[in-house]
Amino acid sequence: MSGPVAIVGAGPTGLAVAAVLKQLGIESVLFERSETIGDSWRRRYARLHLHTVRWLSGLPGLPVSRSAGKWVAKDDYADYLGEYARHHGLEPRLGVAVERISRGAGGWRLETSSGVVEAPFVVVASGYSAQPRRPAWPGVETLGDRLVHSSDYVEPSPYAGLDVLVVGSGNSGAEIATDVAGAGAARVRLSVRTPPIVVRRDTLGVPSQLVGIAVGKLPLRAVVPISKALRKISIPDLEPFGLPAPPDGIAQFGRTGTVPILDVGFVDAVRTRRIEIVAAVERVEDGVVVLVDGSRVAADAVIAATGFRPGLESLVGHLGVLDELGRPLVHGGETHPDAPGLWFAALQPSLGGLLREAAKDAKRVAAAIAAARAASTAAPSGG
């Protein structure tokens, strides 16, 4: 089958794949469920800045402008994505959701919100954080409208004067807890299941992202002492406040896939007890949150920073290409043996940052597609 490559998602990864393919002379069509490029970034909470430095957050063919600063604000990055699409002459089909991908005649069949599309190759670039992971605690429904997911949190003023419980100790949970604590919440508690890795955005002038890239290439026996030493240099002891350092340091990422928290005021808020660390949530009884240590929290508001997931089950779950957690079994330039011609880009966490991974995967996927096209063109004459 001939025709353009279908790309699911016109976020950073999808745009990057389309741009690199275009450089190789390969046509593609991008499908984006949002009505505007960068919409998912604009909808995030107001204080959000990239957790990766500007010069490692650009996409192939166009760096992020220096005027955006070292740590790019989320709206500025959304503007950059629009500029990137214009720069490369990319015109995604906006407001079109791809709902299911299945095998077609000689290629792939995409069921979209605007009809069926067939394509020889497909790239799924819908994002690692495409779907909120909403809590399923027993009795959670009794919280009613006092519960919001972090994806619905915008800014802290509605929480002034309230007793707030934030659940989840990833970057969103830490930043939101810091946000509401600094904006006049009467009390802020952060519910933590696993003590997180906490790092400064910079240590001795070196961005932690660069450290993550470096240690990601080292054997585990070297990573543990290095990460413990960096923690000791850069982060005060938080164990008296309920946040002991993980015993294996940044190597915890390999076990859990949890990206380290970048400190943007969180450490100081914990040390001054503007944020109180409490145990994990076990259940909810008549609107009161019960923690695993038996304590009870009758909060005015509960913000569930319980993370996101790719949400690929309805799209490709029937193809046997996902693991038990709904993550792709192959990444980048690889395809699953049962689904040749279907690629997944930037859908796994990385210590080097997902935007850097998006740029790298775009090149890997584009090269693999170019090779597959060349092989399919040569096949008839070699038969």
C-alpha positions as YAML, in Angstrom:
chain: A
units: angstrom
residues:
- id: 1
  name: MET
  ca: [0.00, 0.00, 0.00]
- id: 2
  name: SER
  ca: [1.21, 3.49, -0.83]
- id: 3
  name: GLY
  ca: [0.23, 6.73, 0.85]
- id: 4
  name: PRO
  ca: [1.35, 9.01, 3.65]
- id: 5
  name: VAL
  ca: [2.49, 7.78, 7.05]
- id: 6
  name: ALA
  ca: [-0.21, 8.25, 9.69]
- id: 7
  name: ILE
  ca: [0.95, 9.87, 12.93]
- id: 8
  name: VAL
  ca: [-1.32, 9.73, 15.98]
- id: 9
  name: GLY
  ca: [-0.81, 12.88, 18.02]
- id: 10
  name: ALA
  ca: [0.54, 16.31, 17.05]
- id: 11
  name: GLY
  ca: [2.31, 17.06, 20.30]
- id: 12
  name: PRO
  ca: [6.10, 17.41, 20.45]
- id: 13
  name: THR
  ca: [6.79, 13.82, 19.37]
- id: 14
  name: GLY
  ca: [4.32, 13.68, 16.52]
- id: 15
  name: LEU
  ca: [5.46, 17.03, 15.13]
- id: 16
  name: ALA
  ca: [9.10, 15.95, 15.38]
- id: 17
  name: VAL
  ca: [8.44, 12.67, 13.54]
- id: 18
  name: ALA
  ca: [6.55, 14.50, 10.79]
- id: 19
  name: ALA
  ca: [9.34, 17.07, 10.41]
- id: 20
  name: VAL
  ca: [12.10, 14.47, 10.12]
- id: 21
  name: LEU
  ca: [10.04, 12.40, 7.68]
- id: 22
  name: LYS
  ca: [9.52, 15.51, 5.56]
- id: 23
  name: GLN
  ca: [13.28, 16.10, 5.51]
- id: 24
  name: LEU
  ca: [13.60, 12.56, 4.13]
- id: 25
  name: GLY
  ca: [10.99, 13.26, 1.46]
- id: 26
  name: ILE
  ca: [8.32, 11.09, 3.11]
- id: 27
  name: GLU
  ca: [4.79, 12.44, 3.35]
- id: 28
  name: SER
  ca: [2.80, 12.09, 6.56]
- id: 29
  name: VAL
  ca: [-0.54, 13.09, 8.01]
- id: 30
  name: LEU
  ca: [-0.90, 14.06, 11.66]
- id: 31
  name: PHE
  ca: [-4.08, 13.48, 13.64]
- id: 32
  name: GLU
  ca: [-4.64, 15.59, 16.75]
- id: 33
  name: ARG
  ca: [-7.72, 15.35, 18.95]
- id: 34
  name: SER
  ca: [-7.28, 18.89, 20.31]
- id: 35
  name: GLU
  ca: [-8.46, 21.89, 18.33]
- id: 36
  name: THR
  ca: [-5.14, 23.73, 18.58]
- id: 37
  name: ILE
  ca: [-1.47, 22.76, 18.60]
- id: 38
  name: GLY
  ca: [-0.05, 22.87, 22.11]
- id: 39
  name: ASP
  ca: [-3.47, 22.75, 23.77]
- id: 40
  name: SER
  ca: [-2.50, 20.01, 26.24]
- id: 41
  name: TRP
  ca: [0.35, 22.23, 27.46]
- id: 42
  name: ARG
  ca: [-1.83, 25.31, 27.85]
- id: 43
  name: ARG
  ca: [-4.34, 23.37, 29.96]
- id: 44
  name: ARG
  ca: [-1.74, 22.42, 32.60]
- id: 45
  name: TYR
  ca: [-1.44, 24.30, 35.91]
- id: 46
  name: ALA
  ca: [-0.33, 27.92, 35.69]
- id: 47
  name: ARG
  ca: [3.06, 27.70, 37.44]
- id: 48
  name: LEU
  ca: [4.31, 24.79, 35.33]
- id: 49
  name: HIS
  ca: [7.68, 25.17, 33.63]
- id: 50
  name: LEU
  ca: [9.53, 22.47, 31.75]
- id: 51
  name: HIS
  ca: [11.51, 20.17, 34.02]
- id: 52
  name: THR
  ca: [14.15, 19.97, 31.29]
- id: 53
  name: VAL
  ca: [16.47, 22.79, 30.27]
- id: 54
  name: ARG
  ca: [15.63, 24.81, 27.17]
- id: 55
  name: TRP
  ca: [18.53, 23.60, 25.01]
- id: 56
  name: LEU
  ca: [17.59, 19.96, 25.59]
- id: 57
  name: SER
  ca: [13.88, 20.52, 25.00]
- id: 58
  name: GLY
  ca: [13.90, 21.62, 21.37]
- id: 59
  name: LEU
  ca: [12.86, 19.43, 18.47]
- id: 60
  name: PRO
  ca: [14.83, 18.57, 15.30]
- id: 61
  name: GLY
  ca: [15.31, 21.53, 12.99]
- id: 62
  name: LEU
  ca: [14.31, 24.36, 15.32]
- id: 63
  name: PRO
  ca: [15.69, 25.16, 18.79]
- id: 64
  name: VAL
  ca: [13.60, 26.85, 21.45]
- id: 65
  name: SER
  ca: [14.32, 30.59, 21.47]
- id: 66
  name: ARG
  ca: [16.75, 31.83, 24.11]
- id: 67
  name: SER
  ca: [14.15, 34.45, 25.01]
- id: 68
  name: ALA
  ca: [12.10, 31.67, 26.65]
- id: 69
  name: GLY
  ca: [14.69, 31.40, 29.42]
- id: 70
  name: LYS
  ca: [16.51, 28.44, 30.89]
- id: 71
  name: TRP
  ca: [13.33, 26.81, 32.24]
- id: 72
  name: VAL
  ca: [10.58, 27.33, 29.68]
- id: 73
  name: ALA
  ca: [7.06, 28.22, 30.84]
- id: 74
  name: LYS
  ca: [4.36, 25.85, 29.63]
- id: 75
  name: ASP
  ca: [2.56, 28.50, 27.53]
- id: 76
  name: ASP
  ca: [5.84, 29.52, 25.90]
- id: 77
  name: TYR
  ca: [6.44, 25.88, 25.00]
- id: 78
  name: ALA
  ca: [2.94, 25.66, 23.51]
- id: 79
  name: ASP
  ca: [3.80, 28.72, 21.40]
- id: 80
  name: TYR
  ca: [7.03, 27.02, 20.34]
- id: 81
  name: LEU
  ca: [5.11, 23.96, 19.12]
- id: 82
  name: GLY
  ca: [2.90, 26.17, 16.95]
- id: 83
  name: GLU
  ca: [6.00, 27.91, 15.59]
- id: 84
  name: TYR
  ca: [7.62, 24.52, 14.95]
- id: 85
  name: ALA
  ca: [4.65, 23.35, 12.88]
- id: 86
  name: ARG
  ca: [4.70, 26.56, 10.81]
- id: 87
  name: HIS
  ca: [8.47, 26.42, 10.38]
- id: 88
  name: HIS
  ca: [8.29, 22.92, 8.90]
- id: 89
  name: GLY
  ca: [5.06, 23.47, 6.99]
- id: 90
  name: LEU
  ca: [3.12, 20.90, 9.01]
- id: 91
  name: GLU
  ca: [-0.68, 21.03, 8.97]
- id: 92
  name: PRO
  ca: [-2.16, 18.52, 11.43]
- id: 93
  name: ARG
  ca: [-5.78, 17.47, 11.13]
- id: 94
  name: LEU
  ca: [-6.94, 19.20, 14.29]
- id: 95
  name: GLY
  ca: [-10.00, 18.06, 16.20]
- id: 96
  name: VAL
  ca: [-9.69, 14.54, 14.79]
- id: 97
  name: ALA
  ca: [-9.27, 11.71, 17.30]
- id: 98
  name: VAL
  ca: [-7.90, 8.31, 16.26]
- id: 99
  name: GLU
  ca: [-10.02, 5.78, 18.13]
- id: 100
  name: ARG
  ca: [-8.75, 2.39, 16.94]
- id: 101
  name: ILE
  ca: [-5.93, 1.02, 14.81]
- id: 102
  name: SER
  ca: [-6.28, -2.36, 13.12]
- id: 103
  name: ARG
  ca: [-4.67, -4.22, 10.27]
- id: 104
  name: GLY
  ca: [-5.85, -3.26, 6.80]
- id: 105
  name: ALA
  ca: [-5.23, -4.42, 3.27]
- id: 106
  name: GLY
  ca: [-1.46, -4.23, 3.00]
- id: 107
  name: GLY
  ca: [-1.16, -1.76, 5.83]
- id: 108
  name: TRP
  ca: [-3.20, -0.22, 8.64]
- id: 109
  name: ARG
  ca: [-6.76, 0.93, 9.11]
- id: 110
  name: LEU
  ca: [-7.40, 3.88, 11.41]
- id: 111
  name: GLU
  ca: [-10.88, 4.56, 12.72]
- id: 112
  name: THR
  ca: [-11.07, 8.27, 13.44]
- id: 113
  name: SER
  ca: [-13.74, 10.67, 14.61]
- id: 114
  name: SER
  ca: [-14.01, 11.91, 11.02]
- id: 115
  name: GLY
  ca: [-14.00, 8.55, 9.24]
- id: 116
  name: VAL
  ca: [-11.76, 5.64, 8.30]
- id: 117
  name: VAL
  ca: [-8.23, 6.25, 7.01]
- id: 118
  name: GLU
  ca: [-5.82, 3.69, 5.58]
- id: 119
  name: ALA
  ca: [-2.06, 4.05, 5.77]
- id: 120
  name: PRO
  ca: [0.99, 1.89, 5.01]
- id: 121
  name: PHE
  ca: [2.71, 2.82, 8.27]
- id: 122
  name: VAL
  ca: [1.55, 4.27, 11.61]
- id: 123
  name: VAL
  ca: [3.40, 6.09, 14.37]
- id: 124
  name: VAL
  ca: [1.71, 6.35, 17.76]
- id: 125
  name: ALA
  ca: [2.96, 9.57, 19.35]
- id: 126
  name: SER
  ca: [0.04, 10.38, 21.61]
- id: 127
  name: GLY
  ca: [2.14, 11.06, 24.69]
- id: 128
  name: TYR
  ca: [3.15, 9.23, 27.86]
- id: 129
  name: SER
  ca: [0.74, 11.36, 29.92]
- id: 130
  name: ALA
  ca: [-2.30, 11.21, 27.66]
- id: 131
  name: GLN
  ca: [-4.83, 9.95, 30.22]
- id: 132
  name: PRO
  ca: [-5.21, 10.95, 33.89]
- id: 133
  name: ARG
  ca: [-4.79, 8.09, 36.35]
- id: 134
  name: ARG
  ca: [-7.73, 8.79, 38.64]
- id: 135
  name: PRO
  ca: [-7.76, 7.28, 42.14]
- id: 136
  name: ALA
  ca: [-9.84, 4.18, 42.82]
- id: 137
  name: TRP
  ca: [-9.70, 4.21, 46.62]
- id: 138
  name: PRO
  ca: [-12.61, 2.41, 48.27]
- id: 139
  name: GLY
  ca: [-15.22, 5.05, 49.08]
- id: 140
  name: VAL
  ca: [-13.60, 7.72, 46.88]
- id: 141
  name: GLU
  ca: [-17.02, 8.74, 45.56]
- id: 142
  name: THR
  ca: [-17.96, 10.11, 49.00]
- id: 143
  name: LEU
  ca: [-15.48, 12.95, 48.52]
- id: 144
  name: GLY
  ca: [-17.77, 14.40, 45.87]
- id: 145
  name: ASP
  ca: [-16.62, 17.66, 44.32]
- id: 146
  name: ARG
  ca: [-13.94, 18.12, 47.00]
- id: 147
  name: LEU
  ca: [-11.76, 15.80, 44.90]
- id: 148
  name: VAL
  ca: [-9.98, 16.96, 41.74]
- id: 149
  name: HIS
  ca: [-7.25, 15.33, 39.69]
- id: 150
  name: SER
  ca: [-4.06, 17.31, 39.14]
- id: 151
  name: SER
  ca: [-4.99, 17.54, 35.45]
- id: 152
  name: ASP
  ca: [-7.90, 19.79, 36.50]
- id: 153
  name: TYR
  ca: [-5.85, 21.94, 38.87]
- id: 154
  name: VAL
  ca: [-5.08, 25.40, 37.45]
- id: 155
  name: GLU
  ca: [-3.97, 27.81, 40.17]
- id: 156
  name: PRO
  ca: [-4.02, 28.06, 43.98]
- id: 157
  name: SER
  ca: [-6.38, 30.92, 44.82]
- id: 158
  name: PRO
  ca: [-9.48, 28.69, 45.29]
- id: 159
  name: TYR
  ca: [-7.61, 26.87, 48.08]
- id: 160
  name: ALA
  ca: [-6.78, 29.91, 50.21]
- id: 161
  name: GLY
  ca: [-7.87, 29.29, 53.80]
- id: 162
  name: LEU
  ca: [-8.65, 25.60, 53.19]
- id: 163
  name: ASP
  ca: [-7.26, 22.38, 54.64]
- id: 164
  name: VAL
  ca: [-5.78, 20.68, 51.56]
- id: 165
  name: LEU
  ca: [-4.61, 17.11, 51.08]
- id: 166
  name: VAL
  ca: [-2.44, 16.49, 48.01]
- id: 167
  name: VAL
  ca: [-1.97, 12.81, 47.15]
- id: 168
  name: GLY
  ca: [1.08, 11.71, 45.18]
- id: 169
  name: SER
  ca: [4.73, 12.62, 45.44]
- id: 170
  name: GLY
  ca: [5.71, 13.09, 41.82]
- id: 171
  name: ASN
  ca: [6.60, 16.45, 40.31]
- id: 172
  name: SER
  ca: [2.97, 17.52, 39.96]
- id: 173
  name: GLY
  ca: [2.13, 16.65, 43.56]
- id: 174
  name: ALA
  ca: [5.20, 18.42, 44.93]
- id: 175
  name: GLU
  ca: [4.65, 21.54, 42.83]
- id: 176
  name: ILE
  ca: [0.93, 21.77, 43.53]
- id: 177
  name: ALA
  ca: [1.46, 21.29, 47.27]
- id: 178
  name: THR
  ca: [4.10, 24.05, 47.18]
- id: 179
  name: ASP
  ca: [1.77, 26.23, 45.12]
- id: 180
  name: VAL
  ca: [-1.22, 26.03, 47.49]
- id: 181
  name: ALA
  ca: [1.00, 26.29, 50.58]
- id: 182
  name: GLY
  ca: [2.45, 29.54, 49.30]
- id: 183
  name: ALA
  ca: [-0.93, 31.00, 48.41]
- id: 184
  name: GLY
  ca: [-2.57, 30.96, 51.82]
- id: 185
  name: ALA
  ca: [-3.97, 27.47, 52.32]
- id: 186
  name: ALA
  ca: [-4.67, 26.95, 56.04]
- id: 187
  name: ARG
  ca: [-2.97, 23.57, 56.04]
- id: 188
  name: VAL
  ca: [-1.31, 21.44, 53.36]
- id: 189
  name: ARG
  ca: [-0.56, 17.75, 53.69]
- id: 190
  name: LEU
  ca: [1.16, 15.62, 51.07]
- id: 191
  name: SER
  ca: [0.33, 11.92, 51.08]
- id: 192
  name: VAL
  ca: [3.37, 9.83, 50.12]
- id: 193
  name: ARG
  ca: [3.46, 6.10, 49.41]
- id: 194
  name: THR
  ca: [7.10, 5.75, 48.34]
- id: 195
  name: PRO
  ca: [9.64, 8.39, 49.42]
- id: 196
  name: PRO
  ca: [10.66, 10.15, 46.20]
- id: 197
  name: ILE
  ca: [14.01, 11.01, 44.73]
- id: 198
  name: VAL
  ca: [14.44, 14.77, 45.21]
- id: 199
  name: VAL
  ca: [17.01, 16.76, 43.24]
- id: 200
  name: ARG
  ca: [17.77, 20.42, 42.66]
- id: 201
  name: ARG
  ca: [17.07, 21.75, 39.19]
- id: 202
  name: ASP
  ca: [20.75, 22.70, 39.22]
- id: 203
  name: THR
  ca: [23.55, 21.34, 41.39]
- id: 204
  name: LEU
  ca: [26.69, 23.50, 41.39]
- id: 205
  name: GLY
  ca: [25.41, 25.06, 38.17]
- id: 206
  name: VAL
  ca: [24.86, 21.73, 36.40]
- id: 207
  name: PRO
  ca: [21.23, 20.93, 35.44]
- id: 208
  name: SER
  ca: [20.04, 17.69, 37.01]
- id: 209
  name: GLN
  ca: [18.87, 16.56, 33.59]
- id: 210
  name: LEU
  ca: [22.50, 16.36, 32.47]
- id: 211
  name: VAL
  ca: [23.31, 14.30, 35.55]
- id: 212
  name: GLY
  ca: [20.41, 11.98, 34.71]
- id: 213
  name: ILE
  ca: [21.68, 11.53, 31.16]
- id: 214
  name: ALA
  ca: [25.15, 10.74, 32.43]
- id: 215
  name: VAL
  ca: [24.18, 8.27, 35.16]
- id: 216
  name: GLY
  ca: [21.76, 6.55, 32.82]
- id: 217
  name: LYS
  ca: [24.76, 5.21, 30.94]
- id: 218
  name: LEU
  ca: [26.51, 3.86, 34.04]
- id: 219
  name: PRO
  ca: [26.22, 0.43, 35.68]
- id: 220
  name: LEU
  ca: [24.01, 0.24, 38.77]
- id: 221
  name: ARG
  ca: [26.97, -0.26, 41.11]
- id: 222
  name: ALA
  ca: [28.26, 3.18, 40.11]
- id: 223
  name: VAL
  ca: [24.89, 4.97, 40.05]
- id: 224
  name: VAL
  ca: [23.98, 4.34, 43.70]
- id: 225
  name: PRO
  ca: [27.02, 5.98, 45.36]
- id: 226
  name: ILE
  ca: [27.05, 8.87, 42.88]
- id: 227
  name: SER
  ca: [23.37, 9.68, 43.42]
- id: 228
  name: LYS
  ca: [23.72, 9.41, 47.19]
- id: 229
  name: ALA
  ca: [26.67, 11.81, 47.13]
- id: 230
  name: LEU
  ca: [24.75, 14.31, 44.99]
- id: 231
  name: ARG
  ca: [21.77, 14.10, 47.32]
- id: 232
  name: LYS
  ca: [23.97, 14.75, 50.34]
- id: 233
  name: ILE
  ca: [25.56, 17.78, 48.67]
- id: 234
  name: SER
  ca: [22.39, 19.34, 47.31]
- id: 235
  name: ILE
  ca: [19.39, 18.31, 49.44]
- id: 236
  name: PRO
  ca: [19.13, 18.70, 53.25]
- id: 237
  name: ASP
  ca: [18.16, 15.68, 55.31]
- id: 238
  name: LEU
  ca: [14.37, 15.40, 55.06]
- id: 239
  name: GLU
  ca: [13.98, 12.21, 57.11]
- id: 240
  name: PRO
  ca: [12.94, 14.13, 60.27]
- id: 241
  name: PHE
  ca: [10.11, 15.58, 58.18]
- id: 242
  name: GLY
  ca: [8.89, 12.20, 56.89]
- id: 243
  name: LEU
  ca: [10.85, 12.00, 53.64]
- id: 244
  name: PRO
  ca: [13.86, 9.68, 53.97]
- id: 245
  name: ALA
  ca: [16.11, 9.41, 50.94]
- id: 246
  name: PRO
  ca: [15.53, 6.25, 48.85]
- id: 247
  name: PRO
  ca: [18.17, 3.67, 49.84]
- id: 248
  name: ASP
  ca: [19.34, 3.22, 46.25]
- id: 249
  name: GLY
  ca: [19.16, 6.89, 45.28]
- id: 250
  name: ILE
  ca: [18.39, 7.69, 41.67]
- id: 251
  name: ALA
  ca: [18.59, 3.98, 40.86]
- id: 252
  name: GLN
  ca: [15.03, 3.87, 42.25]
- id: 253
  name: PHE
  ca: [13.98, 5.14, 38.82]
- id: 254
  name: GLY
  ca: [14.99, 1.80, 37.32]
- id: 255
  name: ARG
  ca: [12.73, -0.07, 39.75]
- id: 256
  name: THR
  ca: [9.68, 2.16, 39.73]
- id: 257
  name: GLY
  ca: [9.94, 4.35, 36.63]
- id: 258
  name: THR
  ca: [9.23, 7.34, 38.87]
- id: 259
  name: VAL
  ca: [10.99, 10.46, 37.62]
- id: 260
  name: PRO
  ca: [12.83, 12.46, 40.33]
- id: 261
  name: ILE
  ca: [11.19, 15.54, 41.82]
- id: 262
  name: LEU
  ca: [12.89, 18.75, 40.76]
- id: 263
  name: ASP
  ca: [12.91, 21.10, 43.73]
- id: 264
  name: VAL
  ca: [11.17, 24.41, 42.97]
- id: 265
  name: GLY
  ca: [10.56, 25.41, 46.58]
- id: 266
  name: PHE
  ca: [9.28, 22.06, 47.78]
- id: 267
  name: VAL
  ca: [12.22, 21.26, 50.08]
- id: 268
  name: ASP
  ca: [11.96, 24.58, 51.91]
- id: 269
  name: ALA
  ca: [8.19, 24.18, 52.29]
- id: 270
  name: VAL
  ca: [8.68, 20.73, 53.85]
- id: 271
  name: ARG
  ca: [11.46, 21.91, 56.18]
- id: 272
  name: THR
  ca: [9.35, 24.86, 57.40]
- id: 273
  name: ARG
  ca: [6.37, 22.49, 57.76]
- id: 274
  name: ARG
  ca: [4.20, 24.50, 55.40]
- id: 275
  name: ILE
  ca: [3.84, 21.08, 53.77]
- id: 276
  name: GLU
  ca: [3.31, 18.15, 56.15]
- id: 277
  name: ILE
  ca: [4.22, 14.68, 54.94]
- id: 278
  name: VAL
  ca: [1.64, 11.99, 55.76]
- id: 279
  name: ALA
  ca: [1.14, 8.33, 54.92]
- id: 280
  name: ALA
  ca: [-0.43, 6.85, 51.81]
- id: 281
  name: VAL
  ca: [-4.19, 6.76, 51.31]
- id: 282
  name: GLU
  ca: [-5.94, 3.48, 52.08]
- id: 283
  name: ARG
  ca: [-9.63, 4.36, 51.69]
- id: 284
  name: VAL
  ca: [-12.28, 7.03, 52.16]
- id: 285
  name: GLU
  ca: [-15.07, 6.71, 54.75]
- id: 286
  name: ASP
  ca: [-17.99, 9.12, 54.47]
- id: 287
  name: GLY
  ca: [-15.78, 11.80, 52.97]
- id: 288
  name: VAL
  ca: [-12.92, 11.34, 55.44]
- id: 289
  name: VAL
  ca: [-9.63, 10.07, 54.04]
- id: 290
  name: VAL
  ca: [-8.15, 7.15, 55.99]
- id: 291
  name: LEU
  ca: [-4.40, 6.67, 55.67]
- id: 292
  name: VAL
  ca: [-2.52, 3.37, 55.87]
- id: 293
  name: ASP
  ca: [-1.25, 4.23, 59.34]
- id: 294
  name: GLY
  ca: [-4.84, 4.57, 60.56]
- id: 295
  name: SER
  ca: [-4.90, 8.35, 60.81]
- id: 296
  name: ARG
  ca: [-7.86, 10.21, 59.35]
- id: 297
  name: VAL
  ca: [-7.87, 13.41, 57.31]
- id: 298
  name: ALA
  ca: [-11.04, 15.46, 57.00]
- id: 299
  name: ALA
  ca: [-9.74, 17.81, 54.32]
- id: 300
  name: ASP
  ca: [-11.69, 20.61, 52.67]
- id: 301
  name: ALA
  ca: [-10.09, 19.68, 49.34]
- id: 302
  name: VAL
  ca: [-8.24, 16.66, 47.98]
- id: 303
  name: ILE
  ca: [-6.01, 17.01, 44.93]
- id: 304
  name: ALA
  ca: [-5.09, 13.65, 43.41]
- id: 305
  name: ALA
  ca: [-1.68, 14.00, 41.79]
- id: 306
  name: THR
  ca: [-1.87, 10.30, 40.99]
- id: 307
  name: GLY
  ca: [-0.22, 10.56, 37.62]
- id: 308
  name: PHE
  ca: [-1.03, 9.78, 34.03]
- id: 309
  name: ARG
  ca: [-0.88, 6.85, 31.67]
- id: 310
  name: PRO
  ca: [-0.58, 6.46, 27.88]
- id: 311
  name: GLY
  ca: [-4.16, 5.14, 27.63]
- id: 312
  name: LEU
  ca: [-3.46, 2.99, 24.58]
- id: 313
  name: GLU
  ca: [-5.70, 0.01, 25.36]
- id: 314
  name: SER
  ca: [-8.66, 1.05, 23.21]
- id: 315
  name: LEU
  ca: [-6.35, 2.17, 20.42]
- id: 316
  name: VAL
  ca: [-4.04, -0.86, 20.04]
- id: 317
  name: GLY
  ca: [-4.71, -3.18, 22.99]
- id: 318
  name: HIS
  ca: [-6.18, -5.83, 20.71]
- id: 319
  name: LEU
  ca: [-2.93, -6.09, 18.73]
- id: 320
  name: GLY
  ca: [-0.89, -7.72, 21.50]
- id: 321
  name: VAL
  ca: [1.69, -4.90, 21.55]
- id: 322
  name: LEU
  ca: [1.18, -3.68, 25.15]
- id: 323
  name: ASP
  ca: [2.45, -5.04, 28.46]
- id: 324
  name: GLU
  ca: [0.31, -5.72, 31.52]
- id: 325
  name: LEU
  ca: [0.50, -2.05, 32.51]
- id: 326
  name: GLY
  ca: [-0.65, -0.82, 29.11]
- id: 327
  name: ARG
  ca: [2.79, 0.31, 27.94]
- id: 328
  name: PRO
  ca: [4.20, -0.50, 24.47]
- id: 329
  name: LEU
  ca: [6.44, -3.56, 24.35]
- id: 330
  name: VAL
  ca: [8.67, -1.86, 21.76]
- id: 331
  name: HIS
  ca: [9.87, 1.72, 21.42]
- id: 332
  name: GLY
  ca: [11.59, 4.04, 18.98]
- id: 333
  name: GLY
  ca: [12.86, 2.40, 15.82]
- id: 334
  name: GLU
  ca: [11.67, -1.08, 16.77]
- id: 335
  name: THR
  ca: [8.38, -2.68, 15.76]
- id: 336
  name: HIS
  ca: [6.67, -5.63, 17.37]
- id: 337
  name: PRO
  ca: [7.01, -8.85, 15.34]
- id: 338
  name: ASP
  ca: [3.22, -9.18, 15.31]
- id: 339
  name: ALA
  ca: [2.72, -5.58, 14.14]
- id: 340
  name: PRO
  ca: [5.32, -4.60, 11.52]
- id: 341
  name: GLY
  ca: [4.84, -1.06, 10.30]
- id: 342
  name: LEU
  ca: [3.53, 0.22, 13.66]
- id: 343
  name: TRP
  ca: [5.88, 2.34, 15.78]
- id: 344
  name: PHE
  ca: [5.63, 3.92, 19.25]
- id: 345
  name: ALA
  ca: [7.61, 7.08, 19.95]
- id: 346
  name: ALA
  ca: [8.54, 8.70, 23.30]
- id: 347
  name: LEU
  ca: [6.12, 6.57, 25.32]
- id: 348
  name: GLN
  ca: [8.44, 5.55, 28.13]
- id: 349
  name: PRO
  ca: [9.91, 7.70, 30.93]
- id: 350
  name: SER
  ca: [13.54, 8.72, 30.73]
- id: 351
  name: LEU
  ca: [16.02, 10.33, 33.13]
- id: 352
  name: GLY
  ca: [17.11, 12.41, 30.16]
- id: 353
  name: GLY
  ca: [13.61, 13.86, 29.76]
- id: 354
  name: LEU
  ca: [10.73, 12.94, 27.47]
- id: 355
  name: LEU
  ca: [11.27, 15.93, 25.17]
- id: 356
  name: ARG
  ca: [14.85, 14.90, 24.53]
- id: 357
  name: GLU
  ca: [13.58, 11.36, 23.98]
- id: 358
  name: ALA
  ca: [10.97, 12.70, 21.54]
- id: 359
  name: ALA
  ca: [13.68, 14.28, 19.42]
- id: 360
  name: LYS
  ca: [15.78, 11.10, 19.46]
- id: 361
  name: ASP
  ca: [12.83, 8.79, 18.75]
- id: 362
  name: ALA
  ca: [11.70, 10.99, 15.86]
- id: 363
  name: LYS
  ca: [15.00, 10.31, 14.09]
- id: 364
  name: ARG
  ca: [14.93, 6.60, 14.96]
- id: 365
  name: VAL
  ca: [11.37, 6.13, 13.74]
- id: 366
  name: ALA
  ca: [11.88, 8.16, 10.57]
- id: 367
  name: ALA
  ca: [14.98, 6.12, 9.68]
- id: 368
  name: ALA
  ca: [13.09, 2.88, 10.30]
- id: 369
  name: ILE
  ca: [10.19, 4.01, 8.11]
- id: 370
  name: ALA
  ca: [12.56, 5.05, 5.32]
- id: 371
  name: ALA
  ca: [14.17, 1.60, 5.47]
- id: 372
  name: ALA
  ca: [10.79, -0.16, 5.49]
- id: 373
  name: ARG
  ca: [9.61, 1.86, 2.49]
- id: 374
  name: ALA
  ca: [12.79, 1.05, 0.59]
- id: 375
  name: ALA
  ca: [12.41, -2.64, 1.40]
- id: 376
  name: SER
  ca: [8.76, -2.73, 0.30]
- id: 377
  name: THR
  ca: [9.61, -0.96, -2.96]
- id: 378
  name: ALA
  ca: [12.44, -3.39, -3.71]
- id: 379
  name: ALA
  ca: [10.48, -6.52, -2.79]
- id: 380
  name: PRO
  ca: [8.55, -7.03, -6.09]
- id: 381
  name: SER
  ca: [11.67, -6.78, -8.27]
- id: 382
  name: GLY
  ca: [13.56, -9.17, -6.00]
- id: 383
  name: GLY
  ca: [10.86, -11.85, -6.10]
...
